[in-house]
């Protein structure tokens, strides 16, 4: 007997959490007759889309078959293109236990250190690895890609150098994509780029210089003299370096470099058609407070035990807003973790072995080609060489392709060849055959000039010398994972972060070698499957948003903001207009002002009305005052206050009236999909957080993707290809392309109706939490009919006066209940912003509400004088297992402290440390793995 129950309905059976029966109970609690009635009460009719999203759903087995079909249309060859990207061996233990493990990939950025000690330790290992290999004392926890890191280094040099010059020198030997992204960054900031050979550097004429090491064509140069000359001129020296090469070559620190940047991709992170990869950024100690990105440091907890945390968080751009010096909002944490484990897995001896293997094969290849009469440059190589082949370039390149090898065309008469970890004698035999050379060669010798050989040790910390048996490595990875709280354990109700399900079926294609082993500059015919998938995903995203074109290049949300504003600026410039003012309401997303500053715009802040909405009259007055200088406005919709504002169309109309463009931040698109299209109600451009609305996991702080959608008039001004176009914002044409299959699979499996239902349930879940907490906590903002959008802000500020309980206390007490706290003190200080998403079933929503209500009861007991105002479960949270077993001298029971109502009795999550002392960590900044003695000193 057939039934109407479809067990393969991914949208309703797997992705959307509440069952129909649970939704009925939730609707009764919120006082709505139906889900559609709730949406009608919540979302303004004036913005609702007329046509439904209508493509069909796919099952899990169907999408896997489709992804296999697309993968088979890609061709994986032996890539010897180089240019900053190299094939590598991802140890299976790391692939299975990190990359493919939800305990690692579903975690959030470690702003709450008590529940993030595992990934913080792994990231500290990464920082230590970078610091050791570059020879610089401090490194951050990763950036988006090498080209972005180069641009960030340039801007930081401008900020800290004492030179008054507005010019920056770029080594012509830098990778072309690095130069392209630096050009994009320099233009709106008024920085003049001088691209030339290092010998042509005039230190007096620049505020800084960047050198590629080894150069894009393989050249090895010692930049000690150039950097010394820069210092004499009060300018900074920057080296963009190859991490594996530094295992053999003189490190940037030994050359006197102020900053070193690069990519950790070849440390076990797949090529992925361009990403995601973890870039690195290291600098001299004097500049640590100016360094972009996140910085993991060492502190202590309330019992004096060693604890890790994100240091110097006041540098974060969403806190500094228009005073920010960078808009970096995310890193590549998951990939940095992989790279750090690669170093732990191999240790210094293993890395030296791999580097020597790569170098020896490059030397053998150079000798064979030179012996056959070819002119090869440079004379000294690490892994890359360039061969002068004259008119034979096309013939040799095609012959290599016939051998399954892809080389780099350099100009019209040369070929570039880069060896990597997978290069062996068999590959070189095939390659030489393409050059008309028969016979085998042996890689037996090193040939690095004495003056360029590394003299210092690296990776000396014991963590890089642990037993390398896989059993021990597996257990170390498991121990770190067990210290953290990710989506595989509990709901993560972070407002504005959309921590929804990252389904296993969506993740599986990321590991397909046809997606993971493709070089970003591979020939187009090798990436036909990628192109079809990207084009189809872009088409669906355009339908969802109401835009006409989509660029997949930005590889983070903040980078999408920046790209969108640059697109607007180029549009105005093409019309012969110079417009600089960007109106940004206080209710906009925190990265917006920082992105506007980077795009060369002047930020004018618009006030909020008492109910949290944009003050339309203030907006109108400031738009009129800007007049012909109005470039854009940046709004977030629904607002970061969690409200659908009725005036959004009016705001768009005011902006257009004065010639400006509307940038609508896509941070909260999870409340719009299927209900309203930004491109239809007045927006001109948006970035889409694929790592929020479209299911790419957050990875503990990256990766992310922030493609931008635009209306037709802006399409000609989208970011260009980093090798052939203008305005590139990322190193690779499609940013972090290898994670796009996740969003593609999600959109196709949900279908149009499923995506729309997900949005409705996200709104229902948020209103359900608000309804359940009503009376215990005040919801700070609400919209029409008292409804909220997909998130709500609850006010904990009154408890500071009534019970001396802060928002931090409430957040840490939630950890005792087994939850990641909601977004804390943003966008309003002293509040919690809660976003449950559509993926959480009602029992988990109820467990969270029970936990919050129990905390409120504990606060009430403090207010009534029933429990001690300072020595109570809330102020002492979180409680560890060590608290449970040590002598108990507190005026409340062990059960009250360690097993509050929201906590599981079995499978309870125990934080590995007590409350972390943030101030101590900033006062005693330690950002590499220190010896045990330093931990003890910090505790004292």
N, C-alpha and C positions, 0 to 999 in steps of 0.2 A: 504494500500500500504506500503510495507516494505521499510525502508530507511537504509542507511549505518551508520546513526548516532546512536551510542550506549550510551544512557544516563547513563548506569551503568559502563562505562569504567572509573574506578577510576584513572588510571594513567593520561589519557589525559583530562578528564572532571573535576577532583577534585584536584589532586596533582600538576600537571604542570600548572603554572599560565597563560602564554601567549596562546592565541587561535591561530589556524593556520593562520588566517588573520593578527593577531598582529605579529606573527613570521615573516611573509613575509615582513612587514614594517620594522621590526628590522634588517632583513638580508639586506634590501636595504640600511639602514643607515650604516651598517658596511661594505658594499661593497662586499658581498658574494653572489654567484649565488644560493646557497642552503645551508641548514643546514649541509648536508654531506660535501659539498665543504668547508665550514668553518672549520669543524673538520679536514679535510685533510690538510688544511693550518696551523692548530694549533698544532695538536698532531703528534709527529715524527712517521713516518711510521715504523721505526725500533722497536718500542715497541708495535705496535697495535696487539691486539689479533686476532687469526685466526678464532676461533669459536665464534658465537654469543651466548649470554645467551638465553636459549630457553624454560624455563618453562612458562606455561600459566598464565594469569592474573586471579584473583578471584574478584568477586564483593564484595561490602560491606556486603550485607546480607549473602553471602556465607562464608565470613571470620568469621562473628559472629557465624554462625552455626558451623564452624570448631573449633573456640575457645571454644564454649560450649561443643563440643565433647571431646576436649582435657581436659577441666576442669573436666568433668564428670569422667575422668579416674584417677583423683586425689581423695584421700580420706581424708577428714578433720575429725580428732578426737579431743577429749579434750586433748590438749598437756600439759603434766605435766613434760616435759623433763627438762625445765629450761636451765641451762648452758648459761645464759646470754640472753636468748630469751624467752619472755613471751607473751601470748595472752593478748589482751587489748581491750577496748571498744573505738573505734573511734567515738566521738560524731557526729551524722549525720550532724549537722550544720558545722562542720569542714570538713567532707568528701565532702559535696556538695559545700561549699563556698571556700575551699582551694584546696584540692587534685584534685577535678574534675572541677576546674575553670581555664580556659585558661588565665585569667588575672594574675594568680599566676604561673601556670606551664609553660607558654611560655616566661616568662621574662628572661633576661640575668643577669649575674653577675653584681652587682651594682657598676661598676667602674665609671659610670656617676651618681653621687649622686643626681643631680637635678631632675632626672626622676626616682628615685628609693627610694624615701622617705618612701613609704609604707612598702616595704619589709625590708628596713633598720630598721625601727622602730620595726617590728616583730622580726627581728634577734637581735636587742638590748634587746628586752624582753627576748629572749632565753638566751642571755649572762647573763642578770640579774638573771634569774631563776637558771642558773648553778652556778653562783657566790654565790648566797644566799644558795643554798642547799649544796654546797661543803664547804662553809665557806672560800673560797679563793677570793682575791679581783678582779681578772681579769680572764675572760674566752673568748675563741674565738667563732666564729660563726658556729662551727661544723667541724668535720672531717669525714672520710669515714666510719669507723666502729670501734668498741671498740678495736679490735686486732691491727689495724693500729695505733690508738691513743696510745696504750701501747708501740708500737715500736717507735713512734715519741717521747714519753716521755723518753724512754731509751736513744735515741740518743741526745736529748736535755740535759739530765742529764750528759752525757759524755762531752758535750760541755761546760757546765757551772760549773760543780763541780770542786773544787780545788784539790780533790783527784787525784793522778797520777795513780791509779789502772786502769787496762784494763778489770776488771771483773765486772759483774752486777748480783745482786742477784734477783732471781725470786721465789716468794712464790709458793710452790708446790700446794697450793690451788687455784692458778689462773685457769681460764677456759682453757682447753687444746688448743683451737684454738688461744687464746692469746699467749700462750707459743710457739705454732708453728710459728706464724707470727714473734714473737720476735727472734726466732732462725734464721729464714730466714734473717731478717734484720741484726742480729749481725754478722753472718759469714763473709760476705765480708768486714766488717768494722773492723775485728780483735777484736771484743768484745767477751769475754768468759762469757757464761751464767752458773751461779750456781743455780740449781733448787733444793730447799730443803724446809723443814718446817721452819717457821719464827723463831723458837727457836734456829735454827742452824746458824743464821746469824752472821757473823764476820764482823762488820762494817769497820774495818781497811783494809779488803781485797777487798773492792768494791768501785766503784765510785757512786753507787746508788743501790736502791732496790725497787721492786714493790710488793705490797701486794693486794690480792683480798679481797673485803669487801662488803657483806658477801662472804665467800669462795665458790668455785664451788660446794662443798658438803654441804654448809649451815652454816659452822662455822662462829661465830662472835668473832672477836678479836679486842681488843684495841691496836693499834700499836704505841701508844704514846712513850713507852720506846724504841722501836726499832728505831723510827725516831729520837729521841733525841740522841741515840748512833751514828746514822749515821751522824748527824750534828757535833758531837764531832770529828768524823773522816773526816770532810769536804766532806761528801758525801750527796746525796739527797735522800729523801724519797718520794715515789710515791704510791698513793692508787688508784686502779681500783675499782670503787664503783658503787653500784646500786642506781639510782636516786630516785626511790620510797622508798627504804629502808631509805634513808637519811631524809625522812619526820619524821621518828621515832628515828633513830640511831644517835649517836654522829658523827658529821661531820668530814671529813679529816682535815679541817683547825684547828679544835679544838685539833687534834692529833699532830699538827705541820707539817703536810704534805707540801711539796714544790709544788707538782703537783698532781692533781686529774684528772682521766680520766674515761670514761665509755660510756654507750649508753643511749640515750633518747628514745629508741624504745618503752618501755612500757608506755610512755606518749602519747598514742593514735595513734601510728604508727603501722600499721599491720605487722605481722610476715613476710609475703611475701617470704617464703622459703629462708630467709636469708637477704633480703634487698630490697630496700634501707632503711637505718636507719641513723639517725644523731648521730654520736659520739660526745662527748664533751671533752674539754681540758681546765682545769683551773690551774692557777699557782700563786705563790707569786709575788708581784709587782716587785721585783728585777729582775725577769726573763721575763718580758713582751715583751721585744724587741727580745727575742730568741724564742718566742712561735711560733710553726708552724701554718699555716692556716690563715684565714682572721679574721680581728678584726674590728668590727663596733664601731665607736666612735662618739662623739658629737662635733660639731663645730658651726660656724655661717655662714650665707650668707652675701652678700655684703651690706645688710641693717641691719645687726646685729641680724637677726632672727635666732632662733635655727634651726640647720640643722644636719642631720646625714650623715656619710660618712665612707668609708673604711679607717681605719687609718694605718699609718706606711707602706704604699704600697711599699716603697723601699725594703721591705723584700721579695717581690714577687720573686719567683725563676726565672721567665723569664727575670727579670731585672738583677738579680745577676749571672745568668748562671752558669759557673763552680765554682763560689764562693758561690753558694746557700748551705744552710744547710738542706734543705728539698726540695722534688720535688712536694709538695702538690700544685696542680693546680686548684682543685675544692673542694667544700665542699658538704654538703647535705642540701642545703639551704631550699628546699621545705619541707623536713622532719623536719628540725629545726623549720621552721615556724609552721608546724602542732603541734609540741611538745610545742612550746611557747603558742599557742592558747589553747592547752589542759590545761596548767597551768592557763591561763587567764579565761578559761571557768569554771574550778573547784575552783580556788583560793586556798589559803593555807588550809582553813577548808575542802574543798572538797578533796584535795590531802591527808590530814591527815586521813580523813574518809576512802579513798580507801586503804591507807597503813595499817590502823588498821584492815580493813576488811580482807585483804590478810594475815596479821600476825595472826589474831585470828583464821582463818581457819587452818593455819599451826600448831598452838598450839593445837587446838582441834584434829587434825589428829595425831600429835605426842602423845598426851595423850591416844587416842583410841588404837593406835598401841602398845604403851608401856603397857597399861592395858591388852592387849591380849597376852602379853608375848614376843613381839618382842623387839629386841635390836635396839634402835633408836639413831642416833647421828646427829648433836650435841645435847647437853642438852638445850642450848639456841639457838633459831632459829628466823629468820625473816620470810622467806617464803619457805625455802628449807630444807629438811631433807633426811637422808640416812638410809635405813633399812637393817639390816643384815638378809638375808633370806636363806643363805646357798645354798643347792642344789635345793631349790624351786624357784630359780630366774626365770628360763624359764617358769615354771608353772604359777607363779603369774603374770609375764609380759604378758603372753598370755591370762590369765583370765581377766586382765585389758583391753586388746585389745578387748576382747569379750564384755566388758562393754562400748566400744567406747572411751577408755582412753589409751594414750601412755605414758609410763614411761621411765625413763633412766636406762639402765643397767650400773652398776658401777662394774668393775672387773668381777669376775665369781660368786660372792656370795652376792652382794648387789644391792639394787634398790634405785635410787634417785627419789624424788618427789618434785615438785615445785608448790606451789599455786600461783594464779594470780588473776587479777581483776574479772575474770569470775567464779572463784571457788565459789561454794555455797554448801548448805547442801545436795542437791540432787547429786552433783558430788561426794562429800565425801562418801555418802552412797554407790554409785556404786563402788567407789574405795575400800572401806573397804570390800565390798562383794568379790572383787578379792583376798583379803587376808583371806577370810573365816570368816569375822566378819560381823554379821548381826546387824541391828538396826541403828537408826539415832543418830547423834551427833549435838550438838549446839556449834557454835563458839561464846563464850561469854567473853573471857578474853584475856588480853595481858600478856606477860611474858618476857619482855626484862629486862636483868639485870640492876640494878640502874646505874652502872658505864658506861653503854653503851647507856643510854637514852639521846636523844638530849635535850639540855638546851636552845639553842638559837632560836630566831624567824627567819622566812624566808618569802620571798615574801611579804615584807612590803610595797612595792611601791604601790601607788594608782591604777596602771593599773591592779594589781592582786586583786583588791577589787571593781571593777566596778559592776554595776547591772548585774546579771547573767541571766536575761530574754533573751530568744533566739532572740527576736526582737532587743535588744540592741547589742548582740553579732554579729548578722548578719550585722547590720549597721556599727559596728566598722570594721569588715572585709571588707565591701564594701568601707568604707572611705579610708582605707589603700590601697586597690586595685586601687581606682580612682586616687591616687597620682602618680601611676607608669605608665610607657609606656612599653607595652609588644606587642607581635606579634598580639594580638587580636585588637590592635589599628592601627599598622603601620608596614611597613617593618623595619627590624633591619639589616642593611647592614654591619655587622661586619665581616671584613676579618679574615679568618682562624677559624671562629666560626660556619659557615654554619647554620644560623638561618632559617631553612626551615619549611614548614608546619608540625605541629603535629596534624594529622587528628583526629577528635573526635572518629571515629570508631576504630582507633588504641589504643586509650586510654581506651576505655570502659572495655576490659577484665581485666585491672589492678585491678578493683574493684570487680571482681568475687571472692566470698569467697573461692572457690576451689584453686585459685591462691594466695589470700592475707592472708589466715589463716593457711598456712602450715609452720611447724617448719623446719628450715634448716637441722636438723639432724633427721627428721622423717624417718621411715623405707622406703626403696626403693619402696616397693609395694604401699605406699601411694602417690608416686610421679610419677606414670607411665605416666600421661599426660604431666607433666613437662619434663620428660626425652625425650619423643617423640618429643615435640616441640623444645627442646634445640638441640637434635641431628639433626633434620631437618633444623633448622636455621644454625647450624654449617656447615652442608653439603652444604647449599646454599652459605654461606660466603666463604667456600673453593673454590667453583666453581667461584665465583666472583673475588677472589684474586689470584687464582693459587697456593694456599698453600695446604698442605696435611693434616694438623691437626689444630684444633682450641681449645684453652682453654677459657672458659667463666668466669674464676675466677676473673680477675682484674676488680675492680669496679670504675675505672676512667681511662682516657687516660694516665695520667702520671704514674699511677700504671701499666698500660699495658706496657709502655716503660721500667719501672723497671723490670717487669716480663720477658720481652723479652731479656733484657741484662743478667739477671740471667740465663735464658735458654742457652744463648750463653756461659756464663762462665762455666756452668755445662757441656756443650758439650766439651769444651776445656779440662776441668779437667778430664772427662771420657777418654780422649785420652792421658792423662798423660802430658798435656801441661799447662804451666802457662803463660797466656797472659794478659796484663794489659792495653795496649794502645788502646784508642778509638778515632778515627779521626772524628771530627765534624765540618762541614763547617759553616761559619757565616750565611749562608742562611738556616740552619736547624731550626727546631722549638725550641722555647726558653726553654722548659722543658728538652730538650735532655741532655745538660751538667749536670744538676742537677741529673738526673736519672743515668747517667754514674758514677758520684761521689758516689752515694748511692750503686751502684753495685760493688764498689771497683776498678773502672777503673780510669786510668789517662787520662784526656782529653787533646788532642792536637788539636788546632783550625786550620782549613784550610781556607785560604783566599778566598775571592770572586774576580772574574774578574771584569773589569770595567762595564760590562753589567749585573752584579749581579749573573751570573752563578758561579758554583764551578770552582775555578782555578785548572784545571786538572793537570797542571804541578806541582803546589804546593802540590796537593793531592798525586801525584805519588812520589814526593821526600820524603814526610813525611811517606808514606807507606813503602818505601824502607828503610828509616831511622829506622822505628819501627821494620822491619824485623820479626823475630820469636816472638816478643813481641806484634805484632798487634792482638788484640782481635776482633775488630769490627770497622765499621764506622757507623755513624748515619746520614742518609740523609732524607730530606723531599721532596716528589715528588707529584705533581709539587712543586717547591720550595716555601718558604714563600714569595718570591718576586712575586709570581703569574705567573710563567713561566715554560713551559715544556722545560727542558734542553735536548739538543740532545746527551749529553755525559753521560747520566745515565748508559747505558750499560758498557761504558768504566770504569766508576768509580767502578761498581760492579766487573768487571773483574780484575782491579788492586787490589782490596781488597782480592778477592779470590786467586789471584796469591801469595799473601804473607800470606795465611793461615787464613785471617780474615773472619768474617761473616758480611753480610750486613743487618743492621737494617733500614728498610724504615718506617719512621713515617707516620701513616695513617691519619694525620690531614687533608690532602687535598684529601682524597680518593673520594670526591664528583666529582672530575674532571676525575676520572679514570674508574668508574664502567661501565662495558660493552664495554669499549674502549681498556683498557690495564690492564694486570694482573701483579702486582708486583712480584709474584712468578715465572712468566715466563720470565721477563726481567732482573732477576739477584738477587732479594732480597731473603733473607733467613727467615726473620721474620718481621712482622708488627703488630702494634696494630691498631684496628679499633675503631674509635669513634662512637659508636652506637648512642650517643647523638648529633651527627652531621649528618653524611651521612645517618644513618638509623633511624632517626626521633624520638628518645627518646628526650623529651623536656629538656631544660636546667634548668628549675625550679628555675630561679633566682640565679643560682650558684650551681647547683647540684640537682638531681642526674645525674650520668653519668655511662657509661659502656665502658671498654676498653679491650675487649677480644683480644687475640693475635693469629695470624695465623703463622704457621711455615712450612718449608719444612720437608720432612720425616726424615731426619737425626737428626733434633732437637726435634722431637716429644717425644722421651723418656725422655726428660729433662724439659718438661713443668711443671708448678706448680702442686704439689700434693695436695691431699685432706688434709685439716687442721687437721683432726683427725687420719687419717691412713697413710698419705703419707709424703713426704718431699718437702720443697721448697714452702710452701703455702705463698701467698701474701695477701690474704683476709681471713676474719673470717669464711666465708661460702663457701662451695664448688663451687657454681655458682655465687658468688658475689651478686649483686643486682638482683636476679633472677626474681622478680615479675614485672620488667619493660621489660624483654625480650619479652613478648607478643607484645609489641609495634613494635619492629623491625621485629619480625616474621610476623605480620600482614602486615607491609609495604612491605616487600620483596615478600610476596605471592600475595598481591593485585596488585602490580606494574607489576609482571611478568618480565621475562628477557628482553623483548623488551621495556617495560615501564621504567625499571631502566636505560637502555641504552639511551633512549630518554631524561630522566631527566638529565643525565650527559651532553648531547649535548645542552640542553636548558640552563643549568647552565653556560656553556661556552659562549653561545650566549648572555645571559643577561649581563654577565660581559663585553664582547666586545662591546655590545650596549652602556652601560654606558660610557665606555672609549671613544667610538666614539662621543657620544653626548657632553662629557666634553672637547674633544680635542680643543685646541686653548685657552680655558679658564684656564685649568690646565694641567700641564705636567704629563704624565704617566711615572713613574720613570723607570720601566723595561718592556720590551716586548720580545717575543721570535721570532720564525720563522715568516717571512712575516708580522712582526709588530703586531702579534696577542698575546693575553694574555690567560691565562688559565681561571679559574673560579673566579678569583679575580684580582684586580689591585691596585697599590699603586700610589696615586696622591700626588704631591709635593706641600706643602704649605709653604715651607721654604723661598722662595723669598719674600713673603709678609711681613715677619718680618722686612726686610730692607726697602721695598718700602712703607709700610703703617703701620708699627708697629702692624701688625695683626699676631697673633700666631695660631698654630694649635688648641690650646684650644679655641680661639675666634671663629674659624670656626665651631668647634664641638658644642659649646654652641649655636651658631646662628642656627644650624640645629634643635635644640630643639624647637626654636620658630616656625620652619616650621612643627613641629609635627613628627620629626624623632629621633630615637636613632642614635647618631653619629657612624660613622664607627670606626674600630679599630684605636686607636690614638697613634702615635709615636712608633709603633712597626710593623715590625722589623727595621724600619729606623726612627730615631728621627725626629720630625717635619713633619711627613707625615700622610696621612689617607689611610688605607687599606680597600677597598670596596669589599664585596662579596654579590651579590644580591640573589643567589640561583635560582633554577628553579621554585620555587613556586610563585614568585611575578608576577602578570599580568602587561602588559605593562603600563597601566595608573599609577600604583604605581611607576614603574621605571621612568616614565616621571615626576611624581610629585617630586621625589627625584632629578632628573637632573635639573628640573626647580628651585628647591630650591638652589642647588649648583651654578647654573649660576647666580641666583639673588644675592647670597652672593658674587660671584666674581664681579658683577656689583657694589655692595656696596664697595668692596675693591678698585675698580677702581676709585670710587668717592672720596675715602680717598686719593688715590695716586694723584688725580688731584686737591686736595685741595678744592673740592666742599662741603665736609662735614668735621666737626671737627675731628681731628686725634684721639682724646681720647674719646670724648662724642658723640658716634655714635651707631647705632643699633647693630653693630658687637661686639664692646667692652663692651657694656652694657648687652649683651645677657647672659642668657635667661630672657625674660620679663614675669612677673607674672600678674595675674589678679589684684593683689594689685597695681602693677605699673599702670595698666590701669585706676584705679579709684582714685588713689591719685593725688595730685597736680602735674601737668606735667610741668616741667621746662627744657625740653630737646630740642635741636635745630633740632629735627625731629618730625614728627607727631606720634600720638598714633598708627595710622594705619600702618605706616612704621615700627614701633617698634614691634607691637604685631601681625600684620597680613601680614607677608611677603608672596610672591607668592606661596610658597609651603604649606602654612597653610590652613586648612579648615575654611571657614567662619562660618559654622555651625559645631558643634561637634569638635571644636578646642580643642587640648590638651593644658592645662595650667599647667606648672610646679608649684609645690607648694612652691618652694623657688627660690630665685635668686642664682647667682653663689656662690658656697660654697667655703669658705676660707680653703684650705687644710692645710696651715702652722699653722693656729690657732688651728686646731684640733689636730695636732701632738704636738704642744707646751703645750697644756692643755688636756692631754689624759684622756678622760672620756669614759669608755666602759661599763657602766651599766646605767640603767635608773636613772638619777639624779633628785633631787628635783628641783622645779621651780627656787628656788633662785640661784642654780648653773648655770642654763641656763643664767640668767641675768648677773652673774659675768663673764661668758665666753664672752657674748656680749660686756661687757665693756672692 
